[in-house]
């Protein structure tokens, strides 16, 4: 009986101290367009992200095939030729909002340094950017922008299209997180 009570106490304390907010419909966009050529951009509305409010830890998971392009052929080339989405089906991010404090949040966005590791195609890259975080009713909104280079993740761009794809890809995150109960 004492063991059961002790186990329940640890569970309750762990639950209280590990308040989390999450989404399964986070937006992740990227733009790799070059002026004078057809836009190279895609959007995913199914990023799963979780924020531990007591530590500022932020993690995200995105399936590569969830990116959708305006041009179906681009989407096919993206998944088959560039991302090898069957071999590397997901991208992940594990990071931290520095000095995050839930009690400081309001409807006015506050900026936090966000740093962590982005893993795409099995290759990890350290990312540092600024995230804007606000509170919208019961939701926490996290927005960030950062750039990556295809070569950071061993993405080979064929010479025939190299001039049509930006050397730096802009990635935009927009997550509306709700409390996980």
GIZI-V303820 format. One record per pair of residues at least 24 apart in sequence whose C-alpha atoms are under 8 Angstrom apart, sorted by the first residue. I is the first residue (numbers start at 1). J is the second residue. If there is no record, write none. Layout:
I_J, I_J
//
This chain:
17_54, 18_52, 18_53, 18_54, 19_52, 19_53, 19_54, 19_179, 19_180, 20_50, 20_51, 20_52, 20_53, 20_179, 20_180, 21_50, 21_51, 21_52, 21_53, 21_140, 21_177, 21_178, 21_179, 21_180, 22_48, 22_49, 22_50, 22_51, 22_176, 22_177, 22_178, 22_179, 22_180, 23_47, 23_48, 23_49, 23_50, 23_175, 23_176, 23_177, 23_178, 24_48, 24_49, 25_175, 26_173, 26_174, 26_175, 26_176, 27_173, 27_174, 27_175, 28_171, 28_172, 28_173, 28_174, 29_171, 29_172, 29_173, 30_169, 30_170, 30_171, 30_172, 31_169, 31_170, 31_171, 32_165, 32_166, 32_167, 32_168, 32_169, 32_170, 33_164, 33_165, 33_166, 34_163, 34_164, 34_165, 34_166, 37_164, 38_164, 40_69, 40_74, 40_165, 41_69, 42_67, 42_68, 42_69, 42_70, 43_67, 43_68, 43_69, 44_68, 49_175, 49_177, 50_177, 51_177, 53_100, 53_101, 53_102, 54_101, 54_102, 55_96, 55_100, 56_96, 56_97, 56_98, 56_99, 56_100, 56_101, 57_94, 57_95, 57_96, 57_97, 58_93, 58_94, 58_95, 58_96, 58_97, 59_92, 59_93, 59_94, 59_95, 60_92, 60_93, 60_94, 61_90, 61_91, 61_92, 61_93, 62_90, 62_91, 62_92, 63_89, 63_90, 63_91, 64_88, 64_89, 64_90, 64_91, 65_89, 82_155, 82_156, 82_157, 83_121, 83_155, 84_121, 88_120, 88_121, 88_122, 89_121, 90_120, 90_121, 91_118, 91_119, 91_120, 91_121, 92_118, 92_119, 92_120, 93_117, 93_118, 93_119, 94_118, 97_131, 105_133, 105_134, 105_135, 106_134, 106_135, 106_136, 107_134, 107_135, 107_136, 108_134, 108_135, 109_133, 109_134, 109_135, 110_134, 120_153, 121_153, 121_154, 122_153, 123_152, 123_153, 123_154, 124_153, 125_152, 125_153, 138_178, 138_179, 139_176, 139_177, 139_178, 139_179, 140_175, 140_176, 140_177, 140_178, 141_174, 141_175, 141_176, 141_177, 142_173, 142_174, 142_175, 142_176, 142_177, 143_172, 143_173, 143_174, 143_175, 144_172, 144_173, 144_174, 145_170, 145_171, 145_172, 145_173, 146_170, 146_171, 146_172, 147_171
//
